[in-house]
Amino acid sequence: MMAKKYKALAEQVVENIGGGGNVDQAWHCVTRLRFNLHDKEKVNIDTIKSIDGVLGAQFSGDQFQVIIGNTVSDVFEEVEPLVGGSAGEAPEGNRQKQGALSAVMDFISGIFTPILPALAGAGLLKGFLALFVTLGWLKNTGDTYAILNAIGDSVFYFMPFFLAVSAARKLKTNEYLALAVAGTLMYPTFMNAASGFTDATSFNLFGIGFISIPVLSYASSVVPIILGVVLMKYVYQFIKKFIPSAISLMFTSMLTLLIVMPITLWILGPLGTNIGNGLSDVFLWLFTHAGPVAGALMAGLMPLIVMTGMHYAFAPIAIQNLNAYGNDAVLQPMMFISNLAQAGSAFGVAVRTKNKALRQLAISAGISATIGITEPAMYGVNMKLKKPFAYAMGSSAVLGAFAGWYGFKAFALGGLVGVFSLPVFADPSGASAAIIIAIILFALSILLPFILVLILGFEDIPEDGAAVKADSKPKQPVATGKQGSVQSPLEGSIVPLKDVSDATFAEEIMGKGIAIEPSANRIVAPISGTIMVLADSKHAIGIKGDNGEEILIHIGIDTVSLKGEHFKAHVATNDRIEAGQVLVEFDRGAIKEAGLEAVTMVIITNTADYLDVLPLNESGPIFEGEQLLTLVK
């Protein structure tokens, strides 16, 4: 029965992302299906959000994410055969260009997510070993400890091999050549020299004096192998063009290795080592000299990082810190606090709400968050009610400040950061203070937001769906507990509405919303609905959404004075539109040359019909089709 449900869910998701042929790559993490798509305009995001079993959907940069929750691996088993045969390179000219930051974050996330099971299992075993030593159940000497430590440490020691495979898959290049790159980096000749077992201090290639390969250990390293595989991909592709197919199997690979490995050992390896060490040093400096501030920001803002799905992009920093210093003070300690705070808020909602269905959801979501899977608690409970989400973030910031001041650390990488990751905070030396602090923070991270929810309350959702404040009279407008979303109608940089030079918008006289400084020259529909207003000057579009949303998109300040010059409309009044459909094209350069601002306002003109209109972010880049606003009813 469940298998049929997962298959139906998978079929609906794939159908509404444009079918398997629109998928370039597909994978999953702990809670999300992740897709790189050839054409993101084919995505029916509102339909996907309404599918039974989907907690949410969003673009994070150019990566499309469907939030499933605990059963994501079961759903992905059904998704994979639907997209496996069609995933591949997009036809030339059809692949949509990514921004540099978006591409980097997508790449990092894409290569670390697949190796999480190995990292989680090995890291948790190392954590339990440290805990057993702390409790006196095991000595950190002897054969038993040596064998178990080897099992737990193997993944981290041979990290270049794991990253070689996942990077090659992400780059769509030969995995076995990538393993050859990793094998050379980890070859005993170089590793023994780096460990001091030989007298070699450098290696000279071809007798050329300036090609001096330094002695470095690449055990547990991250950046060098990634750089090596990136180089290998392009060298392999270049050489393959000139080698006859009859001998390509042998000579293309040989020539690729002969070119790639000297460059990697001589330049990219040392460069990657310095980059990794530099990142570690930056975060070490931050947490050493501004621990409370760094901890408060990292722990407090972690839910927003998780919402984008880019928390895995911090994995290289955690691994590098563990390799360089033997501990991680950045990612896992702050995620530990943040995840448990989401659980605490959800449990608080479960106790205080009078809605039986919401209580069951809150209990289930709280248990998941305690384990380390926060999306059900965040999307299903805390964000829906707003105040519990704020209490969780505030509590996380306070406890994160303490953790940063104290120097709270993880000594292994433990996968899901929650109750079962407690052992990774045990000091391998056997000192008990570290695990005691971890237990105290575990309790406080749950209790503090739990108490805040109980005392300060929230807008409850009664059985009939009308929300009321606990122990008070209903407020207007009447709440339903439902959320709607508005996609970004253009690409650019987010500008808070209060910073717009036109007071009509800045003072929210027209309604709440957000502004965007455009980096592209077109407006697309942020929702599905009907064009109610299209100004003769084409600079303003009014849309009535299928769910009652009334949206004004106003391109520029005082651009009505252009009388339609530099604007081209693709729709007319009363036209039916679908989300992502092109509405208007404009020349932002010409608008600026005319002495006018091109900043574009996205306003919910019927703001009074909603409890709140919340921008997902108030600064930073935004991509066309990415979630921009949340409408809370």
C-alpha positions, 0 to 999 in steps of 0.5 A: 500500500505504501509503495503505491503511495510513494509511486503515485507521489513520485509520478505527480512530482516528475510530471509537474517538473516537466517530465523525466526529459526535463531532469538533468540530475536528481538526488536526495538528502535526508528530507528533500528531493533535489533536481537540476532541471533543463528548463525551470519554467516547466515547473508547476510549483503550486501544484507540487506543493498541493500534492499529498505527501509534499511538505513544500517546494522551492527553488534554491538558486537554480536547484529545485527542491521538493521537501518530503520529510522522513520518507524521502528515500522511499519516494526517491526509489520511485523517482529514480526510474522515472528520470534515470533514463532521461537525465543527462546533458541539456541540449546546447542552448537549452541549459539555463545559466546559473549564477556563480554563487548558485552554481558553487553552492549547488555543486558543493551540495551535490557532491556531499549529499550522496556520501552522507550515509557513509559519513554519518555511519562512520562519524557516529561510530567514532562518537560512540567510541569517544563516549565509551571511553568517557564512561570508562566502558572502553580503553583507548588502547588495545585491539578492540579500540584499534579495530573499531576506530579503524572502521569509524576513521576509514571514511574520513582518512580516505575522503578523497576516494569518496569525493572523487566518485561523487564529484565525477558523478556530479560533473558527469565524467569518468568515475574510475579516472577520478578514483585514479586521481584520488589514488595518486594523491593517497599513494604510499610514496607521498603519504609516507614522506608526509608522515616522516617515514622517509627523508623526502622533502619534495619530488622533482618531475622530469628533472625540471627544477621549477616543477618541485612537488611538495610533500603533503598529506591528502588524508581527510582532505576535501578541496584538492581532490575536487579541484583535481576532478574538475581539471580531469573532466575538461582535460579528458573531454579535450583529449578525447576529441583528437584520439581515434576511437579505436585507441581512445580507451587506452591513450585518452585515459593515459594522456589525461592522467599524465597531464592532470596528475603533475598539475594536481600534485604540483599546483592544485593539491597545495592550492586546495590545501591552502584554501581548506586551511584558510577556511578553517582559520577564518572560522576558527578566528571568528569563534575564538575572537567573537564566539558569542556573536558567531554562535548566536548568528550561526545557531539563530539563522540555521533554520533559514539556511536549512530552508534553502537546503544549503546547510550541506554546503558547510560540510567541507568546512566541518570536515576541514576543521575536524582534519586540521583541529580534531573538532568542529565548532561551526556546523554541528554544534549550532545545528544541534542547538537549532534542530532541538529548538525546533523540536521544543517549539513543536512540543510546546504547540502540541501541549497548548493547541486545542486542535487534535490534528495539529497536536498529533502533527506537532508531536510527530514533527517534534520527534523527527526534529529531536532526531535531526529532521526539522522540516516537518516541524518547521514547515508543518507546525512552527512556520505555519504558526509563526510565533513558535518559529520565532521562539525557536530561532531566538532560543537558538541564538541565545544558546548559540551565543553561550556555545560560542563563548564556551567553545562547544565542539563536535569531535566527529561528523555524525550525520543527523544532528540530534539526540543520536548525535550526542556521542560525537560531542564526547571528547576522545581523550576521555574528559567528561566536561564536553559530554556534560555540556552537550547534555545540558545544551540538549535539555535547554535547547528543547526546554527554552522554546517549549516554555516560551510557547507555553507562556507567550502562546500563538494563533491557534487553529481550532478544529473548524479551521478558524484561528484564534489567539489562545485565551482571547477573542478572534482577530480579523482577518479570520485565519485558516492556518493555510499558507500561500506563496508568491514566486519571484517574477524576475531575477535580481537582488532583493531590496526591502520595501522601506528602502524604496525611494517612492514613499507610496511603496516604502510606507506600504500604502499600496500593501506589503511586499518586497522590491527587486533590483533587476539583473534581467529584462523580463517579468514572468507571472509569480502565480497562476491567475488572470491579468486584471490591469495592464497599464498603457505604459506597460510598466505596471501589471495587476494580477488576480491569483487563483487563490484570491491573491491580488498582486501589483508588479510595478517596474521602476520608479516614475517609469509611467513617464516613458509612455511605454517606451522600452517596454514590450507586453506579451499579455493583455487585460483579462488574459489567463496566465500560468506561473512562470509565463512571460508577461513583460519585457523591458530594457533596464539599461535604457530606463537607467539612461533615462535617469529613472530607477529600474527597481521593481516592486511586488506588492500584495494589494489585498494585504488586509485579507491576510494575517501577514505577508512575509518575504522569504529573505530581505536581502541577497540574490533572487532568481526568477521562479524562486519563492519570494513571499509567503502569504499567511491566512 
